[in-house]
Amino acid sequence: MLFLVILALLGFMVISPFFLAPLSDQASDWSKLSDICRPYGAASAVLAAFALTGVALSLILQARETKANGVRSRLLTDRILIGRHRRPRAI
């Protein structure tokens, strides 16, 4: 769902200049051009927030995975060391 929202925002940002082309004859009206550019700033802020959230989530997942791999490694090392010290008894 979130991916579709981001994709829709990107699509809007790519297509909107073509719809704004008729306003190019009013290039001397700076307040109108400023009003036209504001949605781009808002869309950029939203996309930046999503990107930052994605980076934070990936760092959290990597930290969890690193911790789990450390635990697995220690358990495997303990099993190997314990296995070396167990020798079959001679009967």
Contact map, one row per residue, 1 for C-alpha under 8 A:
1111100000000000000000000000000000000000000000000000000000000000000000000000000000000000000
1111110000000000000000000000000000000000000000000000000000000000000000000000000000000000000
1111111000000000000000000000000000000000000000000000000000000000000000000000000000000000000
1111111100000000000000000000000000000000000000000000000000000000000000000000000000000000000
1111111110000000000000000000000000000000000000000000000000000000000000000000000000000000000
0111111111000000000000000000000000000000000000100000000000000000000000000000000000000000000
0011111111100000000000000000000000000000000000000000000000000000000000000000000000000000000
0001111111110000000000000000000000000000000000000000000000000000000000000000000000000000000
0000111111111000000000000000000000000000001000000000000000000000000000000000000000000000000
0000011111111100000000000000000000000000000000000000000000000000000000000000000000000000000
0000001111111110000000000000000000000000000000000000000000000000000000000000000000000000000
0000000111111111000000000000000000000000000000000000000000000000000000000000000000000000000
0000000011111111100000000000000000000001001000000000000000000000000000000000000000000000000
0000000001111111100000000000000000000000000000000000000000000000000000000000000000000000000
0000000000111111111000000000000000000000000000000000000000000000000000000000000000000000000
0000000000011111111100000000000000000000000000000000000000000000000000000000000000000000000
0000000000001111111110000000000000000000000000000000000000000000000000000000000000000000000
0000000000000011111110000000000000000000000000000000000000000000000000000000000000000000000
0000000000000011111111000000000000000000000000000000000000000000000000000000000000000000000
0000000000000001111111110000000000000000000000000000000000000000000000000000000000000000000
0000000000000000111111110000000000000000000000000000000000000000000000000000000000000000000
0000000000000000001111111000000000000000000000000000000000000000000000000000000000000000000
0000000000000000000111111110000000000000000000000000000000000000000000000000000000000000000
0000000000000000000111111110000000000000000000000000000000000000000000000000000000000000000
0000000000000000000001111110000000000000000000000000000000000000000000000000000000000000000
0000000000000000000000111111100000000000000000000000000000000000000000000000000000000000000
0000000000000000000000111111110010000000000000000000000000000000000000000000000000000000000
0000000000000000000000000111110000000000000000000000000000000000000000000000000000000000000
0000000000000000000000000111111110000000000000000000000000000000000000000000000000000000000
0000000000000000000000000011111111000000000000000000000000000000000000000000000000000000000
0000000000000000000000000000111111100000000000000000000000000000000000000000000000000000000
0000000000000000000000000000111111110000000000000000000000000000000000000000000000000000000
0000000000000000000000000010111111111000000000000000000000000000000000000000000000000000000
0000000000000000000000000000011111111100000000000000000000000000000000000000000000000000000
0000000000000000000000000000001111111110000000000000000000000000000000000000000000000000000
0000000000000000000000000000000111111110000000000000000000000000000000000000000000000000000
0000000000000000000000000000000011111111100000000000000000000000000000000000000000000000000
0000000000000000000000000000000001111111110000000000000000000000000000000000000000000000000
0000000000000000000000000000000000111111111000000000000000000000000000000000000000000000000
0000000000001000000000000000000000001111111100000000000000000000000000000000000000000000000
0000000000000000000000000000000000001111111110000000000000000000000000000000000000000000000
0000000000000000000000000000000000000111111111000000000000000000000000000000000000000000000
0000000010001000000000000000000000000011111111100000000000000000000000000000000000000000000
0000000000000000000000000000000000000001111111110000000000000000000000000000000000000000000
0000000000000000000000000000000000000000111111111000000000000000000000000000000000000000000
0000000000000000000000000000000000000000011111111100000000000000000000000000000000000000000
0000010000000000000000000000000000000000001111111110000000000000000000000000000000000000000
0000000000000000000000000000000000000000000111111111000000000000000000000000000000000000000
0000000000000000000000000000000000000000000011111111100000000000000000000000000000000000000
0000000000000000000000000000000000000000000001111111110000000000000000000000000000000000000
0000000000000000000000000000000000000000000000111111111000000000000000000000000000000000000
0000000000000000000000000000000000000000000000011111111100000000000000000000000000000000000
0000000000000000000000000000000000000000000000001111111110000000000000000000000000000000000
0000000000000000000000000000000000000000000000000111111111000000000000000000000000000000000
0000000000000000000000000000000000000000000000000011111111100000000000000000000000000000000
0000000000000000000000000000000000000000000000000001111111110000000000000000000000000000000
0000000000000000000000000000000000000000000000000000111111111000000000000000000000000000000
0000000000000000000000000000000000000000000000000000011111111100000000000000000000000000000
0000000000000000000000000000000000000000000000000000001111111110000000000000000000000000000
0000000000000000000000000000000000000000000000000000000111111111000000000000000000000000000
0000000000000000000000000000000000000000000000000000000011111111100000000000000000000000000
0000000000000000000000000000000000000000000000000000000001111111110000000000000000000000000
0000000000000000000000000000000000000000000000000000000000111111111000000000000000000000000
0000000000000000000000000000000000000000000000000000000000011111111100000000000000000000000
0000000000000000000000000000000000000000000000000000000000001111111110000000000000000000000
0000000000000000000000000000000000000000000000000000000000000111111111000000000000000000000
0000000000000000000000000000000000000000000000000000000000000011111111100000000000000000000
0000000000000000000000000000000000000000000000000000000000000001111111110000000000000000000
0000000000000000000000000000000000000000000000000000000000000000111111111000000000000000000
0000000000000000000000000000000000000000000000000000000000000000011111111100000000000000000
0000000000000000000000000000000000000000000000000000000000000000001111111110000000000000000
0000000000000000000000000000000000000000000000000000000000000000000111111111000000000000000
0000000000000000000000000000000000000000000000000000000000000000000011111111100000000000000
0000000000000000000000000000000000000000000000000000000000000000000001111111110000000000000
0000000000000000000000000000000000000000000000000000000000000000000000111111111000000000000
0000000000000000000000000000000000000000000000000000000000000000000000011111111100000000000
0000000000000000000000000000000000000000000000000000000000000000000000001111111110000000000
0000000000000000000000000000000000000000000000000000000000000000000000000111111111000000000
0000000000000000000000000000000000000000000000000000000000000000000000000011111111100000000
0000000000000000000000000000000000000000000000000000000000000000000000000001111111110000000
0000000000000000000000000000000000000000000000000000000000000000000000000000111111111000000
0000000000000000000000000000000000000000000000000000000000000000000000000000011111111100000
0000000000000000000000000000000000000000000000000000000000000000000000000000001111111100000
0000000000000000000000000000000000000000000000000000000000000000000000000000000111111110000
0000000000000000000000000000000000000000000000000000000000000000000000000000000011111110000
0000000000000000000000000000000000000000000000000000000000000000000000000000000001111111000
0000000000000000000000000000000000000000000000000000000000000000000000000000000000011111100
0000000000000000000000000000000000000000000000000000000000000000000000000000000000000111110
0000000000000000000000000000000000000000000000000000000000000000000000000000000000000011111
0000000000000000000000000000000000000000000000000000000000000000000000000000000000000001111
0000000000000000000000000000000000000000000000000000000000000000000000000000000000000000111
